[in-house]
Amino acid sequence: PARDGWRVAFPVLLVLGILACLFGLAAFLLFGSTGSDTTTPAEDWLIGAICCLLPIGGLGAILLAFGGAIWYTRIRDS
């Protein structure tokens, strides 16, 4: 019964992690390609990376790491 919670948490973290990574990448590509009169294209990409890719994609990577840790420590041998 105690392992049932881990068996539910693993796919939930996996799906949320993948979605967050994809959403962060999509937001980065959308905001990085927008043109502005006051910034250069390189600055747009940098702002997109700092505002979208790092926090959103980073959260997805953390969720995936937690899911992997749950699988490796709790589910793998059962």
C-alpha positions as CSV (number, residue, x, y, z in Angstrom):
1,P,0.0,0.0,0.0
2,A,2.8,2.5,0.7
3,R,4.3,1.9,-2.7
4,D,1.0,2.8,-4.4
5,G,1.5,6.5,-3.7
6,W,5.0,6.3,-5.4
7,R,3.5,4.5,-8.4
8,V,1.0,7.4,-8.8
9,A,3.6,10.1,-8.2
10,F,6.0,8.8,-10.7
11,P,3.9,9.2,-13.9
12,V,2.4,12.4,-12.6
13,L,5.8,14.0,-12.2
14,L,6.9,12.5,-15.5
15,V,4.0,14.1,-17.4
16,L,4.2,17.4,-15.6
17,G,8.0,17.6,-16.2
18,I,7.7,16.9,-19.9
19,L,4.9,19.4,-20.3
20,A,6.8,22.1,-18.4
21,C,9.9,21.5,-20.5
22,L,7.9,21.7,-23.7
23,F,6.0,24.8,-22.5
24,G,9.3,26.5,-21.5
25,L,10.8,25.7,-24.9
26,A,7.7,27.0,-26.8
27,A,7.7,30.2,-24.7
28,F,11.4,30.7,-25.3
29,L,10.9,30.3,-29.1
30,L,7.9,32.6,-29.2
31,F,9.4,35.4,-27.1
32,G,12.9,35.0,-28.5
33,S,11.8,35.5,-32.0
34,T,9.7,38.6,-31.4
35,G,11.1,41.8,-32.9
36,S,11.4,45.0,-31.0
37,D,12.6,48.5,-32.0
38,T,14.6,48.9,-28.8
39,T,16.4,45.5,-28.6
40,T,18.5,43.5,-30.9
41,P,17.6,39.9,-31.9
42,A,20.4,38.6,-29.6
43,E,18.9,40.5,-26.7
44,D,15.5,39.1,-27.5
45,W,16.8,35.6,-27.3
46,L,18.7,36.3,-24.1
47,I,15.5,37.8,-22.5
48,G,13.5,34.8,-23.7
49,A,16.0,32.4,-22.2
50,I,16.1,34.2,-18.8
51,C,12.4,34.7,-18.6
52,C,11.0,31.6,-20.1
53,L,13.4,28.8,-20.7
54,L,15.3,28.8,-17.4
55,P,12.4,29.1,-14.9
56,I,9.8,27.0,-16.8
57,G,12.1,24.5,-18.4
58,G,14.2,24.3,-15.3
59,L,11.1,23.4,-13.2
60,G,10.3,20.7,-15.8
61,A,13.9,19.3,-15.4
62,I,13.5,19.3,-11.6
63,L,10.2,17.5,-11.8
64,L,11.8,14.9,-14.2
65,A,14.7,14.5,-11.8
66,F,12.3,13.9,-8.9
67,G,10.4,11.4,-11.0
68,G,13.6,9.6,-11.9
69,A,14.7,9.5,-8.3
70,I,11.3,8.0,-7.3
71,W,11.6,5.4,-10.0
72,Y,15.2,4.5,-9.1
73,T,14.7,4.4,-5.3
74,R,11.1,3.2,-4.9
75,I,9.7,1.5,-8.0
76,R,12.6,-0.1,-9.9
77,D,13.0,-3.2,-7.8
78,S,9.4,-4.0,-7.2
